[in-house]
């Protein structure tokens, strides 16, 4: 059951022609007097593909950086967004963009802290596994050293 107006054969042909010309989805939607979501849905139903450059309104592609930005960079971004919010005459879109920037920077700062903590835990776990493997090898050879009770009692827990 369709919600919008039915597509004519001429509209379907025009859609195909505009897609082949790599026309952006929002422009196709304006020319055909339909919503961008309706254009994308019709493309899916007809088996037509819109390229990433055409789908400007709905693109989910985000380039993944090689290196993670530091917490300092995230905080600087957050500070920049905060500073920009006091600028007079901001329109609604600018305010929303700054809110998104601030939320992303805040979330990143929290996640990078968790990531760093997990990396430290992973390093300690790898060290413990290596020590355990060495102890097992020594035990298998029959010449495992006897633990020194004084040393065991004073060694810090990891």
Secondary structure, DSSP 8 states (H G I E B T S, - for coil): --SS----HHHHHHHHHHHHTT--HHHHHHHHTS-HHHHHHHHHHHT----TTT-TTT-------SS---HHHHHHHHHHHHHHHTSTT--HHHHHHHHHHHHHHHHHHHHHHHHHHHHHHHHHHHHHHHHHHHHHHHHHHT------HHHHHHS---
